[in-house]
Amino acid sequence: MRKEKNMGLFDIIGPVMIGPSSSHTAGAARIGLAARRILGEPVKKAKITLYGSFAKTGRGHGTDRALVAGLMGCTPDDTRIRDSIHLAEEQGISIQFAFSDEDMGHPNVAKIEETGISGKSVTVVGRSLGGGRILITSIDGYDVEITGEEYSFLTRHHDVPGIVADVTAVFAKEHINITTMRLFLRNKNDEAVMIIHTDRHISKALCEEIKNTNSNIISTLSLDLI
């Protein structure tokens, strides 16, 4: 079972945002923004599937506009959220919406199947937890847990011995403190995802250096949503 952080005082007060809803608008914008940063490039097209309360009442609360704004790089306080769908059309970004009755285990869930300008594609599933907080729960079918409240570093790699040792050795050399680390595996000897939360940003250059330390590392990503 996923462990979700208890709400604090500033979560109750709420985020700086374009309204009307911290769950349906601010949280949705952060999910879209997370998806864009996971893709790592501008979005050319996206299919967005809404579940639960997002599907039933999301449009009235601006969930659709907020998700699209996030995909365009907007933060929850960006005034362009209100016109994001129109702006996406002007920029030639193709957006398709779908609505599902499937039970995703949470009332505010969105799945974003996105393609970037280079043709790269990724599928991201996220949920809005309230107060503008989010949890990314899946990337390309891998179960993950990313809140965006810490600096996050991800590797996608073959499940072989030595990956953790090679990656953490680079962090030790650069004096980067690891706060938490988790591994997500589909099947034994299959591909896996490692998520490391750190006390500071991991640069693109360091991501590339880590990738080159072991031929079994398929890709690396530094994800900053703070």
N, C-alpha and C positions, 0 to 999 in steps of 0.2 A: 504494500500500500504506500502511496506517495505521502511524504510528510510535507505539509505546507506550513509556512511560517505564520505565527500568530500576529495579528495586527497590532501596531503600536499607535502612539498618539498622533504622529504625523500621517499615518495611513488613515486614521479616522477623520482628521481635518481635511484630508484629500489633497491630490496633486494640483499643481498649476496646470490648467487645462482649458481647452475649448469644450463647452458642455454639449449635451446636458448631463451626461452620466459618466462617473469615474469608471464603472465597469464596462459599459457598452461603448463609450467613446474614448476616454483616455487609455483604458486597457487595450482596446482594439487598435488604437494608433500604435501603441508600443509593440503589439504582436506583429503588425505590418512592418514596422521599422526593424524588428528583430529578423523577420524573414528576409528583408532586403539585405541586411548586413550578413546574414548567413549565406545568401547567394553571392555576395561580394562584388556586385556590379549593378548598374541600372537595370530596372525591370522592363522588359519589352511586352510581355503578356502574362496574365495570371488568371487561374480559375480559383475562386474563393468559395468554399463550402461552409455554410453556417449551420450550427447545431444548437439544439436546446433553446434557451431564451434568446440567444443571438439570432436564431432562425425565426422565432415567433415575433419578437418585438424590436429586433435590432435596427431595422430600417427607421423606425420612429425615433430611435435614440441616436441615429447617426452612425451606427456601427459600420455600415457599408462604406460611408464616406471616410470614416476614420481609418479603416483597414487600407483603403486605397491611398490615403494620404501617407500612411506609414510606409507603404511600398514605394512611394515617391521620395522618401527621406524626411518626411515631416515629423516633428515631435508633437506630443499632445497639446502643447500651447500654441501651435502654429495656426494662424487664422485661415490658411489655405484649406484647412480640413473641410470647411463648409462647401467649397467649390471643387473639391478634389476630383470627383468623377468627371466633371467637365474639363478640368485641367488635364487629366489623363488622356481624354479624347483628343484634346488639342495637341498633345505631345506624341500622339500615335501609340499610346499604351493600350493594349486590348485587355479589357477586364470582363470576366464572365462570373456571374454569381449562381450558386446552387444552394438549395435549402433541404436539409435532411432531418428525418425523424429518428435517426439512429441515436441510441443512448451512448454517449461518449464518456460517461462517468462524471460529468460536470455540466452545469447549465450554460456556461458561456465559452463555447469552443469554436475555433475557426481552423479550417485546413486550407493552406495556401499552396497551390501547385504553380510555381512560377518559373519563367524562362527569361534569362537575361539577354542583353544585346549581343553577346558572343555566341548564344545558343546554349549556354550552360543552363541546366534545369535542376531544381531542388524542390522537395515537398516538405513543408513545415507545418506542424500542428501545435497550436498554442491555446491556452485558456486564460481568461481574465478572472483574477481572484478577488477583485474589489479594491477600491482605493487607488486605482491605477496600477496595481501590481499584476504581474503576469507570470506564467510558467510555460516555457516551451517544453512539450512532452515528447515530441517525435521529430526527427530529421531523417528524411529518406527511409522511413520505416524503422529506424533505430529508436528505441526508447531512451529518452534523455531527460534530464531535469535541469533546466537553466532558467533562473529567475531574472537575470540581468542586473542583479544588485551587487555583483562582484565582477572583477575582470575574469573572463573565461577564455581558456585555450582548449581547442579540440583537435584531436587527431583521428583520422580514419585509417585503420591499419589491418594487416593480416594478423590473425591470432597466433603469434609465435613468441617464444621466450625472448626477452631482451629489450622489448619496446619501452617498457616503463623505465628500466635502468638507463637507457640511452637518452630518453627525454629528460628525466630528472637530473641527469649529469650535466646537461646543458644549463638547466635552471640553476643548479648549484654553482656552476662556473660564473654565471651572470649575477649571482647573489639575489635571485628572485625567490621570495618566500611562497611556498604552496600552502594555501589555507585548507582546501579539501580536494580530493581526487576520487573519481569513480570510473569504473569500466563497464561498458554495456556491450554484451556479446549476443549475437543472434544464435549461433550454434558453435560447438567446439570445433576448432580448426577453421572457422569461417572468418569473415571480416568482423572487426570490432570498432567501437568508438570509445576513446578516452577523453574525459572532461576534467580539466584541472583548473581550479579557481586560484588566483594569485593576488598578491597585494599591489601589483602594478601592471600597466599595459604591456602586452607582448607585441613588439614591432613586427612588421612584415618581413624585415630582414632576418630577424631571429626565427620567425616561423619557417622561413626557407632553410635556414641553417639546421633547424631541428629535423625538417623533412629529409635533408641530405645525410643525416647521421645513420639512417637505417633504410635499406632498400624496401623493407616491408611496410614503411609508412607511405600510405597512398596520398594523403593530403593533410594539411594543417590549416587551422583557422583561429585567428584572434578575434573574439567577439566582445565588444565593449558596449553595454547599454546603460551604463551608469549615468 
